[in-house]
Amino acid sequence: MDTRDAAGKCELCGRIRPLTFHHLIPRTCHSNKWFKKNFKREEMSRGINICYSCHSYLHDAFSEKDLGRYLNTKEALLAEDKIQRFVEWIKRR
């Protein structure tokens, strides 16, 4: 459900940009047995609205399974060192 919104505030970097929906558990993992066993359908549908730069970075820097297993909340994303460094860098652009 990659919805594209009008400009809004990115939930990671805070910049005002066109937003896209990031599934906190990537859709490619939804049919995986481990994810089905550990998450309810509603949990797998959760997501955040982020800018294209942040969205691209997440999918370039981490595997789909790592995003789903370890970085499946906004708080976990913001606590990750690599993401913190990227967010600080992108805010200055």
N, C-alpha and C positions, 0 to 999 in steps of 0.2 A: 504494500500500500504506500508506495513512495509518493505521498501527496506533496504538491508544491504550493506553498502559500505565498501570499504577498509578503512584502518585507516585514520582518519582525525581529525580535531580539533572540539571538542564538542562545540556547540554554547552556552552552559550554563556554564560548568566548565572550558573550554579551554584546557583540557587535550587531548593529541593525543591518540586516541583509535578507535577501530572499531565503526562505527556509525550506528544508526537506525533512521528512519524517524518518528518524532512525529507530528501527526496531532494536530494543535492548537485547533481545535474543534474536539473532538474524533468522530470517525466514528459511534459509537453507538448512537450519538446524531443527526446524519444527517437526520434521518426520523422524528425526534421530531418536532411537530408543532411550538413550540416557536422558535426553531433554524431556521426552514424554513422561518418563518415570519421575523426574525431579521437579517439573513445572506444570501447573495447570494451564489450560488453554488461554485463560484470561491473562496470566502472567506472561505468556509468550507473545501476546499482542501488545504489551506495553511498549512505549517508546517516548522519545523526546524530539522536539523540533530544533534542528541545528542547521547552521549555514553549510553550503556546499563544501567550503574549505575544510571545516571540521569533519564533515561526513566522509569526505575523501581520505583525509588523514587517518581516521579510525580504521577504515577498511584497508588502507595501504600498510599501516603499522602493525595490525593485529590480525590473526586468523579469525575466521568466523566462529570456530569453536571456542577460542580464547575469549572473544567478545561475549559469547553466550554464557560460558561457564564462570568467568571471573570478573567481567566488566559489565554485568547485566543490570546495574542501577546507575543513575546519574551520579550518585555519591561515589561509587566505585570508579567511575570514569574520571571524575575530578580529583580523586585521590592518587591516581596513577601518575608517577613521575614523568614519563614520556609525554603524557597528555598535558600535564601542567606546563612543561617546557614549551610545547607547541602552542598552547593557549596564550602564554605570555608573549611568545614571538608573534603570533598572528594578530594580537591586539595592537601591536605597534605598526601594522601595515595599513 
